[in-house]
Amino acid sequence: MTGGPFDELDDYIAMPRVSGLAVSADGSRVVTTIAELNTAKTEYVTSVWELDPLGEQPARRLTRGAKGESAPAFTSDGDLLFHRGAPE
């Protein structure tokens, strides 16, 4: 089988990278970070996405910062916190 993302190094590098997982205390919310190449294909930019814990709804992107966001975490009250990349 050919034509998959593992056949060419550039295709593999361009694949989004999923990392980290945060679950709210009550289990009703799940978020993760996804790193994707920027338009110049020179660096990865990470954004925070919310996932449906029941798997019924598609993932929803929550952030779109130019420098990216990372390290999502929920407070005990259910608020979502994350680190935002520093502006230039």
Biopython code that builds the backbone (N, CA, C, O; Angstrom):
import numpy as np
from Bio.PDB.StructureBuilder import StructureBuilder

atoms = [
    (1, "MET", "N", (0.854, -1.182, 0.000)),
    (1, "MET", "CA", (0.000, 0.000, 0.000)),
    (1, "MET", "C", (0.894, 1.237, 0.000)),
    (1, "MET", "O", (1.823, 1.328, 0.803)),
    (2, "THR", "N", (0.627, 2.177, -0.880)),
    (2, "THR", "CA", (1.421, 3.397, -0.960)),
    (2, "THR", "C", (0.502, 4.604, -0.912)),
    (2, "THR", "O", (-0.720, 4.485, -0.992)),
    (3, "GLY", "N", (1.115, 5.755, -0.781)),
    (3, "GLY", "CA", (0.353, 6.993, -0.776)),
    (3, "GLY", "C", (-0.064, 7.470, 0.603)),
    (3, "GLY", "O", (-0.782, 8.465, 0.705)),
    (4, "GLY", "N", (0.354, 6.806, 1.661)),
    (4, "GLY", "CA", (-0.007, 7.216, 3.011)),
    (4, "GLY", "C", (0.966, 8.237, 3.567)),
    (4, "GLY", "O", (1.983, 8.527, 2.936)),
    (5, "PRO", "N", (0.671, 8.790, 4.746)),
    (5, "PRO", "CA", (1.531, 9.826, 5.329)),
    (5, "PRO", "C", (2.909, 9.319, 5.762)),
    (5, "PRO", "O", (3.799, 10.120, 6.051)),
    (6, "PHE", "N", (3.089, 8.002, 5.808)),
    (6, "PHE", "CA", (4.372, 7.471, 6.240)),
    (6, "PHE", "C", (5.296, 7.166, 5.065)),
    (6, "PHE", "O", (6.438, 6.752, 5.265)),
    (7, "ASP", "N", (4.813, 7.367, 3.848)),
    (7, "ASP", "CA", (5.635, 7.115, 2.666)),
    (7, "ASP", "C", (6.631, 8.241, 2.398)),
    (7, "ASP", "O", (7.747, 7.989, 1.943)),
    (8, "GLU", "N", (6.238, 9.459, 2.674)),
    (8, "GLU", "CA", (7.086, 10.631, 2.423)),
    (8, "GLU", "C", (7.338, 11.371, 3.728)),
    (8, "GLU", "O", (6.408, 11.619, 4.495)),
    (9, "LEU", "N", (8.576, 11.720, 3.977)),
    (9, "LEU", "CA", (8.936, 12.409, 5.212)),
    (9, "LEU", "C", (8.180, 13.725, 5.360)),
    (9, "LEU", "O", (7.708, 14.037, 6.453)),
    (10, "ASP", "N", (8.052, 14.507, 4.281)),
    (10, "ASP", "CA", (7.340, 15.789, 4.359)),
    (10, "ASP", "C", (5.882, 15.597, 4.749)),
    (10, "ASP", "O", (5.330, 16.403, 5.498)),
    (11, "ASP", "N", (5.253, 14.538, 4.250)),
    (11, "ASP", "CA", (3.860, 14.257, 4.611)),
    (11, "ASP", "C", (3.750, 13.881, 6.082)),
    (11, "ASP", "O", (2.819, 14.290, 6.776)),
    (12, "TYR", "N", (4.710, 13.099, 6.541)),
    (12, "TYR", "CA", (4.718, 12.702, 7.953)),
    (12, "TYR", "C", (4.907, 13.918, 8.860)),
    (12, "TYR", "O", (4.206, 14.068, 9.861)),
    (13, "ILE", "N", (5.848, 14.774, 8.508)),
    (13, "ILE", "CA", (6.116, 15.979, 9.310)),
    (13, "ILE", "C", (4.906, 16.908, 9.336)),
    (13, "ILE", "O", (4.672, 17.593, 10.332)),
    (14, "ALA", "N", (4.142, 16.935, 8.258)),
    (14, "ALA", "CA", (2.975, 17.820, 8.174)),
    (14, "ALA", "C", (1.769, 17.314, 8.951)),
    (14, "ALA", "O", (0.789, 18.043, 9.103)),
    (15, "MET", "N", (1.818, 16.083, 9.446)),
    (15, "MET", "CA", (0.684, 15.549, 10.203)),
    (15, "MET", "C", (0.526, 16.299, 11.526)),
    (15, "MET", "O", (1.522, 16.579, 12.193)),
    (16, "PRO", "N", (-0.705, 16.629, 11.916)),
    (16, "PRO", "CA", (-0.931, 17.274, 13.215)),
    (16, "PRO", "C", (-0.467, 16.364, 14.351)),
    (16, "PRO", "O", (-0.556, 15.140, 14.260)),
    (17, "ARG", "N", (0.029, 16.984, 15.421)),
    (17, "ARG", "CA", (0.523, 16.254, 16.593)),
    (17, "ARG", "C", (-0.405, 16.526, 17.767)),
    (17, "ARG", "O", (-0.635, 17.681, 18.127)),
    (18, "VAL", "N", (-0.930, 15.482, 18.355)),
    (18, "VAL", "CA", (-1.814, 15.603, 19.516)),
    (18, "VAL", "C", (-0.989, 15.338, 20.764)),
    (18, "VAL", "O", (-0.234, 14.368, 20.828)),
    (19, "SER", "N", (-1.139, 16.211, 21.757)),
    (19, "SER", "CA", (-0.408, 16.000, 23.004)),
    (19, "SER", "C", (-1.205, 16.559, 24.172)),
    (19, "SER", "O", (-1.981, 17.503, 24.026)),
    (20, "GLY", "N", (-0.997, 15.964, 25.307)),
    (20, "GLY", "CA", (-1.669, 16.429, 26.511)),
    (20, "GLY", "C", (-3.154, 16.153, 26.466)),
    (20, "GLY", "O", (-3.765, 16.128, 25.397)),
    (21, "LEU", "N", (-3.716, 15.951, 27.612)),
    (21, "LEU", "CA", (-5.141, 15.718, 27.740)),
    (21, "LEU", "C", (-5.551, 16.211, 29.113)),
    (21, "LEU", "O", (-4.933, 15.869, 30.121)),
    (22, "ALA", "N", (-6.590, 17.013, 29.141)),
    (22, "ALA", "CA", (-7.103, 17.508, 30.423)),
    (22, "ALA", "C", (-8.589, 17.180, 30.492)),
    (22, "ALA", "O", (-9.333, 17.397, 29.536)),
    (23, "VAL", "N", (-9.004, 16.657, 31.635)),
    (23, "VAL", "CA", (-10.401, 16.284, 31.854)),
    (23, "VAL", "C", (-10.908, 17.071, 33.056)),
    (23, "VAL", "O", (-10.243, 17.134, 34.090)),
    (24, "SER", "N", (-12.082, 17.668, 32.917)),
    (24, "SER", "CA", (-12.667, 18.403, 34.041)),
    (24, "SER", "C", (-12.991, 17.428, 35.166)),
    (24, "SER", "O", (-13.143, 16.228, 34.938)),
    (25, "ALA", "N", (-13.094, 17.959, 36.386)),
    (25, "ALA", "CA", (-13.318, 17.118, 37.567)),
    (25, "ALA", "C", (-14.583, 16.279, 37.452)),
    (25, "ALA", "O", (-14.621, 15.148, 37.937)),
    (26, "ASP", "N", (-15.619, 16.819, 36.816)),
    (26, "ASP", "CA", (-16.868, 16.063, 36.691)),
    (26, "ASP", "C", (-16.908, 15.176, 35.442)),
    (26, "ASP", "O", (-17.881, 14.454, 35.225)),
    (27, "GLY", "N", (-15.848, 15.231, 34.621)),
    (27, "GLY", "CA", (-15.765, 14.395, 33.435)),
    (27, "GLY", "C", (-16.573, 14.872, 32.249)),
    (27, "GLY", "O", (-16.642, 14.183, 31.231)),
    (28, "SER", "N", (-17.185, 16.038, 32.359)),
    (28, "SER", "CA", (-18.046, 16.521, 31.280)),
    (28, "SER", "C", (-17.287, 17.213, 30.151)),
    (28, "SER", "O", (-17.829, 17.400, 29.062)),
    (29, "ARG", "N", (-16.035, 17.594, 30.405)),
    (29, "ARG", "CA", (-15.246, 18.282, 29.383)),
    (29, "ARG", "C", (-13.863, 17.652, 29.263)),
    (29, "ARG", "O", (-13.234, 17.289, 30.257)),
    (30, "VAL", "N", (-13.408, 17.532, 28.010)),
    (30, "VAL", "CA", (-12.084, 17.003, 27.718)),
    (30, "VAL", "C", (-11.447, 17.933, 26.700)),
    (30, "VAL", "O", (-12.064, 18.267, 25.689)),
    (31, "VAL", "N", (-10.211, 18.353, 26.962)),
    (31, "VAL", "CA", (-9.483, 19.186, 26.010)),
    (31, "VAL", "C", (-8.094, 18.593, 25.768)),
    (31, "VAL", "O", (-7.559, 17.859, 26.598)),
    (32, "THR", "N", (-7.536, 18.926, 24.624)),
    (32, "THR", "CA", (-6.197, 18.490, 24.253)),
    (32, "THR", "C", (-5.532, 19.603, 23.458)),
    (32, "THR", "O", (-6.175, 20.595, 23.116)),
    (33, "THR", "N", (-4.260, 19.441, 23.167)),
    (33, "THR", "CA", (-3.576, 20.396, 22.299)),
    (33, "THR", "C", (-3.188, 19.677, 21.012)),
    (33, "THR", "O", (-2.805, 18.507, 21.020)),
    (34, "ILE", "N", (-3.300, 20.410, 19.909)),
    (34, "ILE", "CA", (-2.921, 19.885, 18.609)),
    (34, "ILE", "C", (-1.939, 20.863, 17.984)),
    (34, "ILE", "O", (-2.229, 22.052, 17.852)),
    (35, "ALA", "N", (-0.769, 20.347, 17.601)),
    (35, "ALA", "CA", (0.260, 21.157, 16.952)),
    (35, "ALA", "C", (0.207, 20.902, 15.451)),
    (35, "ALA", "O", (0.220, 19.755, 15.003)),
    (36, "GLU", "N", (0.147, 21.991, 14.680)),
    (36, "GLU", "CA", (0.134, 21.906, 13.224)),
    (36, "GLU", "C", (1.200, 22.835, 12.666)),
    (36, "GLU", "O", (1.534, 23.843, 13.289)),
    (37, "LEU", "N", (1.731, 22.507, 11.506)),
    (37, "LEU", "CA", (2.713, 23.377, 10.870)),
    (37, "LEU", "C", (2.061, 24.705, 10.490)),
    (37, "LEU", "O", (0.904, 24.745, 10.071)),
    (38, "ASN", "N", (2.827, 25.796, 10.641)),
    (38, "ASN", "CA", (2.326, 27.092, 10.194)),
    (38, "ASN", "C", (2.308, 27.124, 8.667)),
    (38, "ASN", "O", (2.775, 26.185, 8.023)),
    (39, "THR", "N", (1.778, 28.186, 8.090)),
    (39, "THR", "CA", (1.646, 28.250, 6.634)),
    (39, "THR", "C", (2.993, 28.231, 5.920)),
    (39, "THR", "O", (3.084, 27.760, 4.786)),
    (40, "ALA", "N", (4.034, 28.736, 6.565)),
    (40, "ALA", "CA", (5.373, 28.712, 5.976)),
    (40, "ALA", "C", (6.047, 27.346, 6.134)),
    (40, "ALA", "O", (7.108, 27.098, 5.562)),
    (41, "LYS", "N", (5.418, 26.466, 6.916)),
    (41, "LYS", "CA", (5.950, 25.124, 7.191)),
    (41, "LYS", "C", (7.329, 25.176, 7.848)),
    (41, "LYS", "O", (8.206, 24.361, 7.564)),
    (42, "THR", "N", (7.492, 26.163, 8.737)),
    (42, "THR", "CA", (8.777, 26.333, 9.428)),
    (42, "THR", "C", (8.716, 26.018, 10.912)),
    (42, "THR", "O", (9.752, 25.800, 11.540)),
    (43, "GLU", "N", (7.507, 25.990, 11.487)),
    (43, "GLU", "CA", (7.368, 25.672, 12.899)),
    (43, "GLU", "C", (5.947, 25.211, 13.186)),
    (43, "GLU", "O", (5.015, 25.489, 12.431)),
    (44, "TYR", "N", (5.811, 24.503, 14.293)),
    (44, "TYR", "CA", (4.495, 24.049, 14.727)),
    (44, "TYR", "C", (3.841, 25.115, 15.587)),
    (44, "TYR", "O", (4.510, 25.772, 16.384)),
    (45, "VAL", "N", (2.539, 25.288, 15.427)),
    (45, "VAL", "CA", (1.741, 26.184, 16.255)),
    (45, "VAL", "C", (0.685, 25.312, 16.920)),
    (45, "VAL", "O", (-0.012, 24.545, 16.255)),
    (46, "THR", "N", (0.574, 25.438, 18.230)),
    (46, "THR", "CA", (-0.314, 24.581, 19.007)),
    (46, "THR", "C", (-1.586, 25.321, 19.388)),
    (46, "THR", "O", (-1.550, 26.497, 19.747)),
    (47, "SER", "N", (-2.694, 24.629, 19.306)),
    (47, "SER", "CA", (-3.982, 25.196, 19.709)),
    (47, "SER", "C", (-4.701, 24.217, 20.635)),
    (47, "SER", "O", (-4.397, 23.024, 20.666)),
    (48, "VAL", "N", (-5.651, 24.746, 21.379)),
    (48, "VAL", "CA", (-6.433, 23.943, 22.318)),
    (48, "VAL", "C", (-7.747, 23.552, 21.641)),
    (48, "VAL", "O", (-8.442, 24.388, 21.064)),
    (49, "TRP", "N", (-8.064, 22.278, 21.727)),
    (49, "TRP", "CA", (-9.288, 21.729, 21.142)),
    (49, "TRP", "C", (-10.109, 21.043, 22.232)),
    (49, "TRP", "O", (-9.560, 20.432, 23.148)),
    (50, "GLU", "N", (-11.432, 21.155, 22.116)),
    (50, "GLU", "CA", (-12.320, 20.445, 23.030)),
    (50, "GLU", "C", (-12.862, 19.198, 22.329)),
    (50, "GLU", "O", (-13.283, 19.252, 21.173)),
    (51, "LEU", "N", (-12.844, 18.087, 23.044)),
    (51, "LEU", "CA", (-13.332, 16.814, 22.529)),
    (51, "LEU", "C", (-14.601, 16.429, 23.264)),
    (51, "LEU", "O", (-14.737, 16.699, 24.457)),
    (52, "ASP", "N", (-15.517, 15.811, 22.570)),
    (52, "ASP", "CA", (-16.742, 15.326, 23.195)),
    (52, "ASP", "C", (-16.417, 14.028, 23.936)),
    (52, "ASP", "O", (-16.043, 13.041, 23.302)),
    (53, "PRO", "N", (-16.552, 14.009, 25.273)),
    (53, "PRO", "CA", (-16.213, 12.790, 26.012)),
    (53, "PRO", "C", (-17.084, 11.592, 25.643)),
    (53, "PRO", "O", (-16.703, 10.451, 25.906)),
    (54, "LEU", "N", (-18.239, 11.831, 25.041)),
    (54, "LEU", "CA", (-19.110, 10.734, 24.616)),
    (54, "LEU", "C", (-18.843, 10.322, 23.170)),
    (54, "LEU", "O", (-19.364, 9.308, 22.705)),
    (55, "GLY", "N", (-18.026, 11.114, 22.455)),
    (55, "GLY", "CA", (-17.702, 10.793, 21.075)),
    (55, "GLY", "C", (-18.836, 11.040, 20.088)),
    (55, "GLY", "O", (-18.832, 10.477, 18.994)),
    (56, "GLU", "N", (-19.793, 11.862, 20.453)),
    (56, "GLU", "CA", (-20.949, 12.113, 19.592)),
    (56, "GLU", "C", (-20.797, 13.350, 18.722)),
    (56, "GLU", "O", (-21.414, 13.433, 17.660)),
    (57, "GLN", "N", (-19.986, 14.317, 19.152)),
    (57, "GLN", "CA", (-19.800, 15.566, 18.424)),
    (57, "GLN", "C", (-18.364, 15.645, 17.903)),
    (57, "GLN", "O", (-17.462, 15.043, 18.484)),
    (58, "PRO", "N", (-18.149, 16.382, 16.812)),
    (58, "PRO", "CA", (-16.774, 16.534, 16.323)),
    (58, "PRO", "C", (-15.953, 17.413, 17.274)),
    (58, "PRO", "O", (-16.506, 18.191, 18.051)),
    (59, "ALA", "N", (-14.644, 17.276, 17.199)),
    (59, "ALA", "CA", (-13.755, 18.129, 17.996)),
    (59, "ALA", "C", (-13.973, 19.581, 17.599)),
    (59, "ALA", "O", (-14.310, 19.886, 16.455)),
    (60, "ARG", "N", (-13.772, 20.480, 18.579)),
    (60, "ARG", "CA", (-14.003, 21.913, 18.341)),
    (60, "ARG", "C", (-12.770, 22.691, 18.764)),
    (60, "ARG", "O", (-12.321, 22.584, 19.905)),
    (61, "ARG", "N", (-12.221, 23.474, 17.841)),
    (61, "ARG", "CA", (-11.039, 24.280, 18.145)),
    (61, "ARG", "C", (-11.444, 25.459, 19.015)),
    (61, "ARG", "O", (-12.383, 26.184, 18.690)),
    (62, "LEU", "N", (-10.723, 25.652, 20.137)),
    (62, "LEU", "CA", (-11.047, 26.728, 21.078)),
    (62, "LEU", "C", (-10.143, 27.942, 20.938)),
    (62, "LEU", "O", (-10.570, 29.058, 21.234)),
    (63, "THR", "N", (-8.900, 27.754, 20.493)),
    (63, "THR", "CA", (-7.951, 28.869, 20.429)),
    (63, "THR", "C", (-7.340, 28.972, 19.039)),
    (63, "THR", "O", (-7.278, 27.990, 18.298)),
    (64, "ARG", "N", (-6.886, 30.187, 18.694)),
    (64, "ARG", "CA", (-6.282, 30.435, 17.391)),
    (64, "ARG", "C", (-5.147, 31.450, 17.486)),
    (64, "ARG", "O", (-4.966, 32.261, 16.578)),
    (65, "GLY", "N", (-4.390, 31.414, 18.562)),
    (65, "GLY", "CA", (-3.304, 32.365, 18.744)),
    (65, "GLY", "C", (-2.164, 32.144, 17.758)),
    (65, "GLY", "O", (-1.841, 31.006, 17.419)),
    (66, "ALA", "N", (-1.562, 33.225, 17.304)),
    (66, "ALA", "CA", (-0.463, 33.141, 16.334)),
    (66, "ALA", "C", (0.750, 32.415, 16.906)),
    (66, "ALA", "O", (1.465, 31.737, 16.168)),
    (67, "LYS", "N", (0.989, 32.545, 18.195)),
    (67, "LYS", "CA", (2.127, 31.886, 18.834)),
    (67, "LYS", "C", (1.753, 30.548, 19.456)),
    (67, "LYS", "O", (2.626, 29.786, 19.871)),
    (68, "GLY", "N", (0.470, 30.267, 19.522)),
    (68, "GLY", "CA", (0.032, 28.982, 20.039)),
    (68, "GLY", "C", (-0.278, 28.987, 21.524)),
    (68, "GLY", "O", (0.098, 29.898, 22.261)),
    (69, "GLU", "N", (-0.969, 27.949, 21.935)),
    (69, "GLU", "CA", (-1.346, 27.759, 23.327)),
    (69, "GLU", "C", (-1.007, 26.329, 23.725)),
    (69, "GLU", "O", (-0.928, 25.432, 22.886)),
    (70, "SER", "N", (-0.809, 26.139, 25.032)),
    (70, "SER", "CA", (-0.438, 24.809, 25.504)),
    (70, "SER", "C", (-0.857, 24.633, 26.955)),
    (70, "SER", "O", (-1.395, 25.547, 27.581)),
    (71, "ALA", "N", (-0.600, 23.448, 27.472)),
    (71, "ALA", "CA", (-0.790, 23.099, 28.884)),
    (71, "ALA", "C", (-2.197, 23.395, 29.411)),
    (71, "ALA", "O", (-2.334, 24.067, 30.434)),
    (72, "PRO", "N", (-3.240, 22.910, 28.737)),
    (72, "PRO", "CA", (-4.576, 23.151, 29.265)),
    (72, "PRO", "C", (-4.790, 22.404, 30.583)),
    (72, "PRO", "O", (-4.275, 21.306, 30.794)),
    (73, "ALA", "N", (-5.564, 23.038, 31.451)),
    (73, "ALA", "CA", (-5.895, 22.429, 32.744)),
    (73, "ALA", "C", (-7.210, 23.025, 33.226)),
    (73, "ALA", "O", (-7.537, 24.173, 32.924)),
    (74, "PHE", "N", (-7.947, 22.239, 33.968)),
    (74, "PHE", "CA", (-9.201, 22.716, 34.542)),
    (74, "PHE", "C", (-9.001, 23.041, 36.014)),
    (74, "PHE", "O", (-8.269, 22.348, 36.721)),
    (75, "THR", "N", (-9.662, 24.107, 36.469)),
    (75, "THR", "CA", (-9.682, 24.408, 37.895)),
    (75, "THR", "C", (-10.711, 23.487, 38.552)),
    (75, "THR", "O", (-11.464, 22.796, 37.865)),
    (76, "SER", "N", (-10.736, 23.482, 39.880)),
    (76, "SER", "CA", (-11.720, 22.655, 40.593)),
    (76, "SER", "C", (-13.149, 23.122, 40.323)),
    (76, "SER", "O", (-14.097, 22.353, 40.483)),
    (77, "ASP", "N", (-13.304, 24.401, 39.908)),
    (77, "ASP", "CA", (-14.625, 24.935, 39.571)),
    (77, "ASP", "C", (-15.026, 24.664, 38.124)),
    (77, "ASP", "O", (-16.143, 24.987, 37.719)),
    (78, "GLY", "N", (-14.109, 24.065, 37.330)),
    (78, "GLY", "CA", (-14.423, 23.741, 35.949)),
    (78, "GLY", "C", (-13.970, 24.754, 34.921)),
    (78, "GLY", "O", (-14.219, 24.582, 33.728)),
    (79, "ASP", "N", (-13.297, 25.827, 35.375)),
    (79, "ASP", "CA", (-12.777, 26.809, 34.425)),
    (79, "ASP", "C", (-11.560, 26.224, 33.706)),
    (79, "ASP", "O", (-10.773, 25.490, 34.303)),
    (80, "LEU", "N", (-11.411, 26.556, 32.417)),
    (80, "LEU", "CA", (-10.294, 26.073, 31.625)),
    (80, "LEU", "C", (-9.188, 27.119, 31.607)),
    (80, "LEU", "O", (-9.426, 28.282, 31.279)),
    (81, "LEU", "N", (-7.981, 26.699, 31.960)),
    (81, "LEU", "CA", (-6.806, 27.560, 31.915)),
    (81, "LEU", "C", (-5.819, 26.962, 30.925)),
    (81, "LEU", "O", (-5.790, 25.748, 30.728)),
    (82, "PHE", "N", (-5.006, 27.818, 30.299)),
    (82, "PHE", "CA", (-3.961, 27.332, 29.406)),
    (82, "PHE", "C", (-2.886, 28.398, 29.285)),
    (82, "PHE", "O", (-3.102, 29.555, 29.646)),
    (83, "HIS", "N", (-1.737, 28.006, 28.781)),
    (83, "HIS", "CA", (-0.626, 28.917, 28.588)),
    (83, "HIS", "C", (-0.686, 29.448, 27.172)),
    (83, "HIS", "O", (-0.814, 28.681, 26.218)),
    (84, "ARG", "N", (-0.593, 30.763, 27.033)),
    (84, "ARG", "CA", (-0.591, 31.404, 25.724)),
    (84, "ARG", "C", (0.830, 31.788, 25.363)),
    (84, "ARG", "O", (1.554, 32.332, 26.197)),
    (85, "GLY", "N", (1.244, 31.511, 24.119)),
    (85, "GLY", "CA", (2.575, 31.865, 23.659)),
    (85, "GLY", "C", (2.804, 33.367, 23.751)),
    (85, "GLY", "O", (1.882, 34.157, 23.553)),
    (86, "ALA", "N", (4.027, 33.750, 24.048)),
    (86, "ALA", "CA", (4.362, 35.169, 24.190)),
    (86, "ALA", "C", (4.359, 35.870, 22.835)),
    (86, "ALA", "O", (4.842, 35.298, 21.857)),
    (87, "PRO", "N", (3.829, 37.093, 22.747)),
    (87, "PRO", "CA", (3.849, 37.837, 21.489)),
    (87, "PRO", "C", (5.283, 38.265, 21.155)),
    (87, "PRO", "O", (6.137, 38.355, 22.037)),
    (88, "GLU", "N", (5.527, 38.525, 19.876)),
    (88, "GLU", "CA", (6.866, 38.985, 19.469)),
    (88, "GLU", "C", (7.068, 40.430, 19.834)),
    (88, "GLU", "O", (8.132, 40.990, 19.571)),
]
sb = StructureBuilder()
sb.init_structure("model")
sb.init_model(0)
sb.init_chain("A")
sb.init_seg("    ")
for serial, (resi, resn, name, xyz) in enumerate(atoms, 1):
    if name == "N":
        sb.init_residue(resn, " ", resi, " ")
    sb.init_atom(name, np.array(xyz, "f"), 0.0, 1.0, " ", f" {name:<3s}", serial, name[0])
structure = sb.get_structure()
